[in-house]
Amino acid sequence: MADNSIPAATDGNFETEVLAASNSKPVMVDFWAEWCRPCHMLAPTVAEIAHDYEGKLKVMKLNVDEAMNSAGRYNIRGIPTLLVFKNGQVVEQIVGAVPKEQITKALDRHVA
């Protein structure tokens, strides 16, 4: 399920790859799991967004079964959940397999 072109966020790299990186440009993290059907439905949209916003937004995927500490830190209760980080803080949260337009509308508020 994981798109190999989208880097994985883990408990080990979350601080540097997501929080610190969001000081230079926003980072969107897709919280997902292999067993989650809606996550599979959203994956192509996330890949499209990664391509469409290349250079303006960093996109990462975090498997909640493998990175439980990070998922717990942000109180992820339902997946898929997309969190957008800017300057180390969550600035957007989108839960569920939503249309691409809803995601891009939220992202456009934070992407230069």
Secondary structure, DSSP 8 states (H G I E B T S, - for coil): ---TTS-B--TTTHIIIIIIGGGTS-EEEEEE-TT-HHHHHHHHHHHHHHHHTTTT-EEEEEETTT-HHHHHHTT--SSSEEEEEETTEEEEEEESS--HHHHHHHHHTT--
